[in-house]
Amino acid sequence: MKITKQAKREAKQLYRLCVVKGLLDENRVRQVVPRVVATGGRDCPSILAHFLRLVKLDCAEHTATIESATPLPADLQTVVQTELTHRYGPGLTTVFAQRPELIGGMRIQVGCDVYDGSVRAGLEALAKSF
Amino acid sequence: MAKLIEEIEAQIAGAKTTAKQNVGVIREVGDGVAKIDGLSDAMLNEMIDLGHGVTGLALNLDATEVGVVVLGDYTQLKQGDEVRTTGKVLQVPVGKGLLGRVVNVLGEPVDGKGPIKYDKTYPVEKTAPGIIRRRSVDQPVQTGIMAIDAMIPIGRGQRELIIGDRATGKTTICIDTIISQARLNKAAETAGDKGYRQLYCIYVAIGQKESTIARFIAALEAAGAMPYTIIVAATASESAANQYLVPFAGAAMGEWFMDNGMDALIVYDDLSKQAVAYRQVSLLLKRPSGREAFPGDVFYLHSRLLERAARVGEKYGNGSLTAMPIIETQAGDVSAYIPTNVISITDGQIFLETDLFYQGQRPAINVGISVSRVGSAAQLKAMKQVAGHLKGELAQFRELAAFAQFGSDLDAKTQAQIDRGKRIMEIFKQGQYNPIPVEVQVLVIWTAQNGYLDQVPVARVKEFQNKLTEYFTTRKGELLARIGKEKAISDVLKADLKAAADEFKQTWK
């Protein structure tokens, strides 16, 4: 789908309207989508496509994915959550996942930032250095 | 034991991988360009690790995406692949280890002669030397092409544009210049002349056929010029991104020589193709287009590249980087967008004409509109003495010759001027890959200016010139050596030249 500059601009305006105090307001997002659909404009699908992309990017930015080879104990989870909230501010959703291929250690991704302290990453770095 | 423990600790510290990384995801990829979501920390011109051993260059930094040109095989990449920043801007290896080698845009060897030894890299995009570091041009680049050395002299650190239609001999001029430098370098090495500043050459091939490049390499090898030359190539089969970046990579290699107090000459063959490649990249990155669909910063593309050519002051190493950009015109139109841009950036231009080429005037230099704005300060005094008025005389000759076409009767003086002009034009004809030493050039022009050619039929001028050169090289070598040594024609030298030329004239039939 070709998204015109006008559609991108309008989607961005809608997205800004949904942001309250630096955080995306889910209720506003829920209101925006049916309203745009109801207008039935020609650009409606492309506006919504771009709006969806912006919402996805926002969600990714405010989601911390913590991966480890084995499940993390509850106290460690709390420590990690507190540290991340301290660094990235409130409104951060944390998701804990298990990835055995990491072998050991932890991999945390918040938006574009990755903190990879897994054994697998260490081995890969070591392999690259030779 | 304590040392061993320290070493292990250092290695463990180096192997730590918890450092923050910045990643993104490929949203779309095609035509050598990838759009990436994420990469919020990416810098402009930063190398992006696209995975599969492929590197990209971040060129567009938008709020929600990063536009990356792929410097490799983009067919391996797919949507959803994770990519990461490297924290490094694009760099190429530099140093003398590159001499005699053919490399690609990343400085990797493509000549099958094994890996290149280097201990330093330079960023491809670098700010040009500032005003304080620069000094004016005062040393010549002997191209070995008589018409250029006599009338459009080039100095070390100058930017001289070679402009003309296709197949008019633009590249040949540059190859001749490279061969000439190699001969001078070699002669200085053989003579043990430590005062001579060697001039290393870098030939940047942009969007050319691989067969053409192979031909140039063969010509340079045959002339023994490769040990002093680096060839940086982004051929027609390579991506537009490579073709756009290759002149910058070449400039970085040349800058190393300049920064280390040496002299280098860089040939960009040609910048029209680079502009076209840059237009392609810009259009794929959806940058707004301007005149002839070129992006708005196409002038800056060439100006920032050519500004890197400079002569730096003694305090800063006394090195230089001379640039010879080539521009291909369409049907002799020098007023097109890219030619006018580059003309305005450079310190002069050598204009080649198709008509002259097919009339047999080779190199087909149009002396009337070719200029060198700063090179005369660097010209050899002897050459200045013999060729100082040559440009004006030839301009007069062209005017008179055009007038004489109407068939009107001419007075003796006018006829003599026309005859002299025809002979001078004849001596400026020169075969390709055959640069002439500056002493011989001075001698030939001196004989023409002193009327030794006036009695020689125009058709036999070249023959006279060849015999004269042979006579002086074999029998009067010391006179040629004196021209080169004294660098000026004194009254004594003039008398000796006259005696020798008279002697030769008697033997000439």
Interface residues (C-beta under 8 A of the other chain):
Chain A: R53 L54 L57 A60 Q109 G111 C112 D113 V114 Y115 D116 G117 S118 A121 G122 A125 L126 S129
Chain B: A15 K16 T17 T18 A19 K20 Q21 N22 V23 G24 D37 G38 L39 S40 D41 T64 R84
